[in-house]
């Protein structure tokens, strides 16, 4: 896939993920990359000084999640692609983000339109997967030069904190058709604003 096509699909995935999240009425996806206001909210720093960012983020609404922030990586894939490898790097990003800015990391969401890593699907949000990802990407995530050092440096409490905050969301084009209309969403948002609900 060409770089332009990949970029275009990435933008479409972020737009569709935002629309779906907002349509749940439980999320307000305020920040979408590369909007200038969103960039500082979604950008974090690797241990080697380089930056990484998430695709979108915002605040959850109501119930036990009221006011919690979320950070999203969206993958608008129609085939598995290299999602398994990208997901491992995503977990390393989540570890690093939580390690450096836990106040910004209430929830981490991976939104995709195609399943991947099916042999370990049920374990993709586990402590062991987060730990393995941090060790795999040790130079950027932990700032160490070899795997042996990484195994000693990786923090089990951070791995558990990240695992507890992971959401793995699988969407489909048909599922997206069942969301609330923009008109009805506007009514809900208006009522929330005027009544303080």
Buried (B, 14 or more C-beta within 10 A) or exposed (E): EEEEEEEEBBBEBBBBBBBBBBBEBEBBBBBBBEEEEBEEBBEBBBBEEEEBBBBBBBBBBEEEBEEBBBBBBBBBBEEEBEBBEBBBBBBBBBBBBBBEEEEBBBBBBBBBBBEBBEEEEEEBBBBEBBBBBBBBBBBBBBBBEEEEBBBEBBBEEBBBBBBEBBEBBEBEEEEBEEBBEEEEBEEEBEEBEEEEE
